Amino acid sequence: MDIQEFRSRLANRDISRRDMHKVLASVGVATAVLGPGAKAFAQNDVDPDLTVFTWSGYDIPELRPNYIA
């Protein structure tokens, strides 16, 4: 089932529970497989001169020692 057929069947409420579970399972598998790889790829491209702007006064100092380190 391609994405257009899925959207059409979902909009028309013409999708079975089994088909819905297949779609959700495929999304879960893709997330589990691609998630760690995407995170590792992103960590390699961090700019060493990164500047982060935040709102001061809205944070809890006890929660940020690891962030500062």
Wavefront OBJ file of the C-alpha trace (Angstrom):
o trace
v 0.000 0.000 0.000
v 1.493 3.331 -1.001
v 1.047 6.579 0.912
v -1.697 7.930 -1.361
v -3.763 4.777 -1.011
v -3.251 4.808 2.755
v -4.388 8.431 3.034
v -7.403 7.787 0.859
v -8.452 4.701 2.790
v -7.884 6.466 6.111
v -9.956 9.485 5.047
v -12.783 7.213 3.850
v -12.577 5.081 7.003
v -12.022 2.084 4.757
v -8.925 0.667 6.417
v -8.902 -2.537 8.421
v -7.323 -2.910 11.808
v -4.794 -5.343 10.331
v -3.732 -2.840 7.650
v -3.422 -0.077 10.235
v -1.229 -2.308 12.406
v 0.989 -3.078 9.404
v 1.509 0.631 8.762
v 2.219 1.411 12.414
v 4.623 -1.519 12.683
v 6.540 -0.370 9.609
v 6.828 3.148 11.029
v 8.080 1.715 14.327
v 10.679 -0.465 12.618
v 11.891 2.429 10.471
v 12.180 4.661 13.532
v 14.089 2.009 15.481
v 16.494 1.347 12.615
v 17.064 4.895 11.401
v 16.875 6.678 14.758
v 20.297 5.729 16.186
v 22.019 6.244 12.834
v 20.533 9.714 12.436
v 21.658 10.694 15.937
v 25.230 9.521 15.332
v 25.306 11.390 12.022
v 24.077 14.593 13.647
v 26.689 14.429 16.411
v 29.495 14.420 13.836
v 28.299 17.685 12.296
v 28.215 19.863 15.426
v 29.697 23.304 14.925
v 32.432 23.947 17.514
v 31.464 27.635 17.582
v 27.810 26.902 18.319
v 26.025 29.691 20.183
v 22.838 28.880 22.096
v 20.473 31.685 23.081
v 18.135 30.933 25.991
v 15.785 32.816 28.273
v 17.535 33.446 31.578
v 15.508 33.221 34.757
v 13.258 30.410 33.503
v 15.591 27.546 34.300
v 16.381 25.391 37.303
v 20.147 25.530 38.015
v 20.171 22.005 39.487
v 19.132 20.540 36.124
v 21.934 21.990 34.006
v 25.366 20.957 35.353
v 25.769 18.310 32.653
v 24.715 20.842 29.983
v 27.322 23.341 31.164
v 30.020 20.678 31.372
l 1 2 3 4 5 6 7 8 9 10 11 12 13 14 15 16 17 18 19 20 21 22 23 24 25 26 27 28 29 30 31 32 33 34 35 36 37 38 39 40 41 42 43 44 45 46 47 48 49 50 51 52 53 54 55 56 57 58 59 60 61 62 63 64 65 66 67 68 69
